[in-house]
Structures are given as C-alpha cells and as structure tokens.
Amino acid sequence: MAAAAGVLAMTVPIAWAYRAPMLTLAVLLAAAVLNGLVFGSMVRCGGTLPALLYATACAGARPWSRRTALCIVLALMAAVAQAFSDPNLGPGFLIFGVPAILAFCVVGRLAGQRLEAIADLRRRNADLAAQRERTAALSAMVERERVTGDLDALLRLNLDRISAAARNGHHATASPDRPADPELARAAFTEIEACGRDSLSMIRALIQDLRHQTAAGP
C-alpha cells in the first residue's frame, strides 16, 4: 500500500511541470531512483512515464539552451532508472523510450514556438492599436489647429471689414465742412451687420465641428 502511494506521489510534480520543468524532472529522477533502491522491482513505476514525457515537452517548449540540455539528461536518466526498476519495462524499453523523450522535447519546442508567435502577434496588434490611437489623436489635433487658424484669419478679415465700414459710417456723419450722407451711413451699418453675422456663423460652425470631433473621439 505504501509503495503504491509512493508511486502515485511520483506524479505530483507534474502540477508545476510547465513553470519549473527542470525541478519536475529532477524530482521524477530522484523518485525513480528511490523506488528502485527501496522497493526494487516489486513496484512498477511505468505509470509515471506520461508525467516524464509531459515534463520533457514542457522543458522543450522554452527556447533551447543549456538548461534544456540538462532537462533532457535528467529525463533520460529518469527513463533509465524506471527501465531498470520496473520489470514490465526492462532495458529494452530504452530503444523506444529515448527517441520518445527526444521527440517530445521537439514537439514541446514546436508548441513553444507557436505560443511565442501568438504572443508576438498579440503584442504587435496591441502596438498597432496604440499607434492608430496616436495617429488619430495627432490628426484630430492637426485638424483643430487648421480650423482655429482658418477662423482666426476669417475673423481678422471681418474685423478689418467692420473697421473699414465704421470709418465710412463716421465719414458719412455731418461735420462742419461737409453734410451728412445717409446712404453712405446706411451702407456702412449694413456692412457692419453682415460682418457680425458672418463672424457669428463661423464661430457657431467651429463650435459644432469641435463638438463633433470630441464626440467621435481621437
């Protein structure tokens, strides 16, 4: 009973195999060696092979380095320990076990590359979305600057017209050296009124445009 519980305990490290594959493989190796030393060939530990292969795949999922090579060595040593301690496996198991471990390592690397590609694509999409937001904000700022500049130019023009019309109206009034000119005064006031209406219309159009841009967002 204790031996069976010990074999089942050998599969516990699989819980952190993805985060720490080297530690998992080291624990599986130590458990396989202890099983062979304590129980010998009485207890079969071949049931832990799926955990060993999974941990090997997790080790291969990361970019290959010296740690990956060390994980492969640990996995191979664990397979050897299990082959010699489990009578159902035997040394002949290594003919298939070693290629299986290497194959799972390669499969893990392929899966890792796919995950890395997905993460890179998500990161690029996020960067692209941020770039689009910055471009939209810059475009809105440029448009507001353009509208403000156009309004300033038109207001200056209308103010010049109003000033000129006011001077004409002043000249149309009576003075000691000339009589009043009602037609000229009327035309001057009409011009001032038209310029005022034009300025008011432009200001209203600007406000509506700015409100539309604010509601639409950058």
Steps between C-alpha positions, in 0.01 A plus 500: 500500500778740592685410181194576286453829680865579434463435129194723486695769685756489220244661270436797733782715352310511172294779658788744457658339193423794272639762738801299617571207265856450626384465860225263391741278307745502790225389739387227258859377469551499875169319552587236240841439660350479848232263376767271360711516816215462751251272325712355223303331223195436717332830414436605144569865433425494130182691574707811549623494139222736379608748768861462388412561135281798586773659710746442213264675258467792744879524516523507121230767470743770610777632273770235504803562716729316740206462736313316225793262454512441875125428502545244222781334696279484811214354295727235347641410840147470642405274208804280565416479871141403424608247236723316745260520798179403320495134390237575238730746327851363514807634321336434165259783572783746442496417128163671481520718810803707399360597155163570665661741748689678222186512287295651784770761550477595131120506515523725805729740310255513209215572739714762673576669169131511421422655837781751451363589156152552646638717780706700249192547279297623796778738596520634145123542486511695827783718366308556177185598690702742713660644186156545341381684810803728496453566128132578548577734789768675294262534203231648724751746646616604153142543385418715802807711437392543138146599594628741763740657251227539238267655754767743615566608143129545422436690823790731427360560152151572635639728770688693232176528302313617809771755573489628143119517507514687831738755350267547203208544739697759692579685180129488405401696808460874482798722567567875475663465161263246337137388524385158621467218248212272611557247221866458592413466868231241422741300286761512776259369763379230260859391446567492875187290556594254222855461635365440849265231372778336302725493806224354716425231240867404478529476879190281516635275222831468683330405826286239325805355326697481825205337676475241222872421526477466880200267475669288233814467710864521393 
